[in-house]
Amino acid sequence: MPQPKTATFAVISDLHCRLATDSQDSFLTVGGLRHPSGRHPVQAVLDLIATEGLTADALLVPGDLANKACVEGLQQGWDYALEIGRSLGASAVVPVIGNHDIDSHRVRPALHVFHAVRNLRPGFPFTKPSDVQSFFADGYCALRIGDAEIIAINTVIDQTDAASAKRGAFSVDRIERMESSLSGMLISPLRGAVMHHHPVLHTGTFLEDLDVIPTGDALLSALRRLGCRFVIHGHKHFTRLSYVDGVAVFASGSFSALLQEFGTSVANTFHVVRVHGDNTSEVRGVVHTWVFRYGSGWRRSNAEHAGFPYSSGFGRRSPLTDIIRDFEVLAETDAMKNRFLQSEVLGGIPEAEYLTPSEREQVNEALRGHDLKISDYDEGQLELWRSYRP
C-alpha cells in the first residue's frame, strides 16, 4: 500500500528584528551577541534543531522579519531565517510580507513603501523572478515544495496608510483573480497558504481583534475551494489552532518579539507542522511547539504554562463522543492506575493526536466527571491522568 504524501514545515513568525538602539520590542537585534546561546532565540533554536534532530521541507516565515520598517532589521531577519532554514535542511525558505516590513509610517517619504522589500537582495522573497512579480503585482504566488504546494499571499498589497497596513487587506477582485488563476491547477492534495494577517477573528486575553482582514471569510472560502486545507499566519503574537469550514487555521506565535504583559499567559514560539494525506478530504496534521525562555533557550511547550500544548493536531475523523468514550475505556483497563503514558494513549486512541487544543478542552470537560484529564505537563507528552476529588 503506497504511503500517503507528507510534508513538514517549520514556522517562525514576527521576528521584529531591530537595531540595538531602537525601542526594545524584540529579543533580536542586528549584530546581537550569540553567546550565551540561551539569550539569543536564533542561536538557541539552532541548538534545539541539532539536539532534537529536527528537519523540514520548508521554513515558513509569516511576516514581520523587521520591526518598524528597520531596513537593517529586515536584512538581519532574512539572514536569520536563511540560517535556520539551512540548519533544518529545508529546500526553501518562504516568507511573506508583514506590516512592519514596509514603510507604512513613511519614515523615508522619498521612497515607495515597498522599496526595501522589493530591493532587499536577489532571491527575496522568492528565488524565481516570476513568483516575485506575481506576489507584488497580483498579491499571491503558488510554490511547489516537495509533495506540497504553498500559496503565499501578500496581505499588505492594498495598504493605503499605517492603519490599513496594520489590519491587512486582500480585495474581492484579487480573490477572484487568484481563484480563477489557480482553479483546476491542484498539483498536490497537501495545498496550504501562508499570510501575515489573520483571515478570521483572533481575540485574546488582553486585546480585542481589530486587525482581521476585512474580506477574510471570502478569502478563506476561496482557498478552501482551491483545495487548501491549512492556512498559517502570524501578526497577533499568540498561538491558536482552529477549524473554520474544513480548513485548519494556524496562528503562529511570535518567534522573538518581547511580549510584555502578554508573556504571563503566552510565550515566544517555534513550530514544526507535519501534514499528510492522499486527497484533500484526508489531509490531517500534527503541530509541535517549543517556547523560548530567556536564559535557558527553547523548551517544549505545555498548555498550562505557555498557553499552547507541545503537541496538537487537526483532521480528526472520529466524533468527539467516540474519542471521549475511548479515553474512558482506557482508564477502565486498570482502575488502580493513575497515569497512562503517551504510548498507551496513542496506541489505544490514535485519533487523540489530531485534536485541536479547543477540542482537547472539550474532551477534558467531559472526562472531568469521571475524575480523568488529558495532560501534557511532562515534556509535552500527551497523557491521561486520574485525579481524585476530596
N, C-alpha and C positions, 0 to 999 in steps of 0.2 A: 504494500500500500504506500503510495507516494507521501512524503512528508509535506505538511502544509507550508505555504510561503511564510517567511518570517522576516522581520526587520527590527533592528534595535536602534533607538535614538537616545542620545544623551541630550540634556537640556540645561542651558544656563541662560538666565534672563535677567535683564535690568541690572547690569554691572555698575552703571553710573560711575565709570572711571573718571577721575578728576585730577586737577593739579593739587599738589600738597598745600598750596597757598589759598585754594578755594574753600568755600564753606564745607564743613565736614559732613557730607551727605553719604559717603561711601567708605568702606574699608580699602578700596582700590585706588591707588594714586599712581600717577605717572612716575616711573622710575623708583617705585617704593621698594625698600629693602625686603628681601625674601627669607631672611633668617632672623629669628626662629620661624620655621615654616608654619607653625600653628597660629601665627599672627597675620598670615597672608593667605587669603582664600584661594588664590591660584596655585601657589606652591603647595598648600595643604591638599588641594584636590588632586594634584599630580601624585602626591604621596598616597592618597586614597586609591587612585586608579592602579598604581603599582601594587599596593598591598592586597587589594581585592581582585586583581587581575581583570579589571573592567575593560570591555571593548564596546564599540558602537559602529554601526554602518555610517552614521552621520551625527554631527553635533548640530543641534538646532539652537539658534540664538534669537529669541523673540523680541528683540529691540532694546533700546536704551543702553548701547555699549558705552556711550558718553554721558556726562552729567552737564546739563545746562549748555548744550552745544559746544562744549570744550573740544576744539579740534585735536589737541594733544591727547585728550582722553579718548577720543574716537580712534585715533591711531593706536594707542596703547591697548585699548579694549579689544580691538581687532587682532592685535598681536597675541594677546592673552588667549582669545578664542582659538586662533590657529594653533597655538602651542598645546592647548588642551585637546584639540582635535587630533593632532599628531600623536599625543600620548595614548589616546583611545584607539588608534589605528583606524580612524574614520576616513572614509573615502571622500567625504565632503563636509564642509562647514557651511551651514545655511543660515544666514542672518536675514532678518527683516528690519525695517527702519522704525524707530520709536520717536516719540515727540521730543525727547531730549537729544536726539541725534541730528535734528535740523534746527536752523536758527529762527525759530518761530517768534522769538522775542526781539529779533532784529538787532542783535549785538553788533553785527557787521552789516549795516544797512546798504553798503555799496555792492554787496554780493547777494546772489539769489539764496533763498532759504535752503535750497538743496545743494548749494555749491560744494560743501565739504563731502557729503556722501556721494556725490557724482564724480568727485575728483580725488578721492582719498588715495587710491592707487589702482593699478591694473589688477583685475581679478576680484574687485569688491563692487557690489556684494556677491557677484557670481562670476564664474570663470568664463562662461560663454557670453560674448557681446550681445547676442540676440535675446538672451534671458535678461540681461541688464536693461536693454532697451524696452522690452515688454514690461518689466517691473516698474520702471519710472514713467513710461508713456501710458500703458494700459492699466497699471495697478496690480498686476499679477504675473506670474510665470509658473510653469509646471516643470519640476525637476525629477528626473528618474534617478533613484538611489537603490541599487541592488534590486531586491524583489518589490520595492515600494515606489510610490510616487508622492511627492510633496508639492502642494500648491502654495507658493509664497505670495502673500497678499500685503500690499502697501497701504496701510490704513491711515497714513498721513498725506496721501497723494492729493486729497481735496482740501487740505488745510487752507484757511484764509487768514488766520491770526493765531495767537498763543492759545486762546480758549478752544478753538476748533481743533488745533493740533493735539491738545491735551485730551479731548474727547475722542478724536479719531472719526473717520468717515469713510464710506465706500458707497458711492451713489448708486441709485437703482439702474441707471443706464450702464454703469460699469459692471454691475452684477449681471445684467442681461447679456452684455458682450462677452463676459467671461464664460457664462454658461453656454452661449451659442458656440464659442470657440472650442471649448473643451468637451462638449457633449458628444458622446459616441466615441471618445478617444481614450477610454479607460484602459490603461496598459496593465494595471495590476489591481487586484481586489484590496491591496493594502494602500489605499489612497487616503491621504490626510492633508491638512492645511496648517500653516503656521502664520501667525499675525501678531502684531503688538497689542492692539486694543481688544477688549473683550466684546464678543457679539451678544452676550446675554448678561442680565443683571448680576452683579457681583458684590452685593452688600456685605459688610463685615461688622466686627465688634465695634470699631471706632468711627467709621465713616459711612455716610450714605454713598450710593453709587451714582455719580453724576457724569461718568465718563463712558458709559456704554455706547457703542456705535449706533447712531440713530436708525440705520437700516439693518441692524444686527440680525433680526429674525429673518428677514428676506435673504440676507447673505448666507445664514446657516441653512435655510431651506434649499437654496441653490446648490450649496456644497453637498448637501445630502443627495440631491438629485444627480449630482455629478459622481456619486459613489464614495464621497468622503465619509469615513466612519469615525474619524477622530480629528479634533481641532486643538491645537496647542497655542496658547497666547501668554502674554506677560502683563505688564503695566500696573497691576494692583498691588503687587508685592506680597500677597499671601496666597497660599496654595489651595486649590479646590478642584475636585474631580466630580463631574456630574453628567447625567444623561439628559439630552434635550432632543426629543423626537428621533431617537435612534442614533444620535451622534454623541460620542463621548467628548465633552468639552473640558480640557485640562488647563487650568490656570497655574502656570509656574510661579513659584515664589521668587523673590529677588535673590540673586546669587551673592550680592555683596553690599547692597545699599544699607546704610545704618537705619534701623527700624524704629529707634527711639521708643516711645511707649508701646508701639505695636509689638516690640520684642518680648513683652510679658506674655503674649499668647501665640505668636507666630515666630518663625525663625528664617534666617537665610537658608536657601535650599539649592541642592544639586540633584537632578533626577536622571534616571535611566528608564526609558519606556520601551517595553518589548511587545510587539504586536504580531499576530499570526492569524492565518485563515486562508481558505481556498476560494472563497467568494464573499461578496460584500455582506451577505446575511450571516456569515460566520465569523467576522472579524472580532477578535477579543484581545485584551492586552493586560499586562501587569506593569505597575509603576513602582519602582524602588526610589526612595527618597532619603537623602542624607542632609543633616543640618550643620551649620558652622557655628562653633563656639570659640570665640576669640581666646587664643592662648593654647587651645587643645586641638584645633583643627576640625575636621569633618567626622561626624558620628552618625550612626543610623538613627533615623527619626523615630519618634513614637507619638501616638495621638495625644497622650495625657500631657506631655511636657513641651511638645513642639507644634501642637495643633494639627498634625497630619501624621498618619501611620507610615512606617517604613515600607510596608508592602500593601498595596491596594490594587484594584483592577477594574475592568469594565468588560461587559459582554457576557454576563451570566446567562445561562439558558434555562435554569430551573426556577420555578416560582419561589419567592422568599418563604412561603409557608412550608415547602418541601425542605428547604435548607435549614429552617428552624427545627423541624422535626428530626432531621439528620443529626443536628447537634444534641438534641435531647436523647436520641438513641445512642449516640456515642457515650454520653455521660452515664447512661444506664448499663453500659457494658461492664462498668466497675464502680459500684456505688461508694466504695471506700477511697477512690482515687480523687485527689484534689486538683490535679494538673495534667492535662492531656497535651503533649508536645505537638509542635507543628507537623512533624512527620505523621503523627497519628490523625491529626485533624485533616490534613490534605489527603492522606491515604483513604480515609472514610468519606470525606466531603470535598472532593476536588473542586466543586463549584465555589467553595469559600474563597478561593484565590482570586476570583473575579468580582467580588463585592466592592462597590464603591464605598468610600467612608460613610456616606449617609445611609447606604443600605446596611452596612455593618452596625450602625447605630440602631436601625430598625430591628435587626436580629437581636441585638443585645437587649432592647426594650422588651422583646417577647421572652427572652431567656431569663430575665431578671425574676420573673415569677417562679422559676424553677431553681433559684439560687445559683445560676450559671452566668458566666460572662466571657466574651471573647476579649483577650488581652494581647497587647504587643509590647508589653513592658520590658521584657528581657531580650535585648539585642534585636528588637523589632520582630521577633518570632510570633507567628500567628498561633496562639494557644487558646485552649478552653480551660477556664478556671472554675472551680466550685467554691462558692462563698457561703458563709453561714451567718444568718441574721441572729442577733441576740434575742 
